[in-house]
Amino acid sequence: MGQTLNRRQRRRQETIAEIKRTARQQIAQNGAANLSLGAIARAMGMTTPALYRYFKNRNALIAALIVDAYDSMGKVMESAAQGLPAEDYGAQFLALMHAYRKWAVDYVEDYALMYGTSTADVDMSGEQLETFQRAVMRSMGAMTCVLSAAHQAGQLIIPAQYDDPPPPVKRALLWMQSVLHDETIPLGILALALTTWLRADGLVWQELHGHLPKILFGDGDFYDMESRVLVERLGLRKR
């Protein structure tokens, strides 16, 4: 059973949720660069020192918003392939790819905060960093599940270089294993999931925030085409 919160704890959680809502409204109106704790406090009828009892500084609030965004995206991707035939890995893969783009389109400002904010500029404690890493890997975990199942069924083509990566890359992939808490995931699948995620991110970012003409992307048409090309290249087409 979950721990029951007392009145004070519930009030604190409610205030934190209101601070985040107000922050998101400010970001939508003025952009993340102009996010101000003072302005948030005024909008909520609080003093700025009172707000610091919930977030020690602006970076701490931004870090919390980024974690929430990654968790939101991860939740959507985890449920994207539900209801699809278990053996149709191509359909599952496409569902994940489309869920990624749809989330980004539906939550443009959150997406910009996730990928437009350098985490090097956000000071995180050990616990916050662990929470952040877990949230980042959540959507990646959904992709590795589909790719792992396809691999076990003999319906996945993994580039040979991914199975035997150079030492620096191998260290990075082993780190991904540790964050996902699953040492059974082959390194080749982790590399494939990461490059697929980066490809999706590059296309979506250019569509929503890049400098290329809109006509190149249509209404997700180029993205859909590239996703289907990946299904073919990875051997995921249903047989």
Summary of the structure (lengths in Angstrom):
residues: 239
radius of gyration: 20.0
end to end distance: 44.5
largest distance: 62.7
contacts: 682
relative contact order: 0.11
helix: 74%
strand: 0%
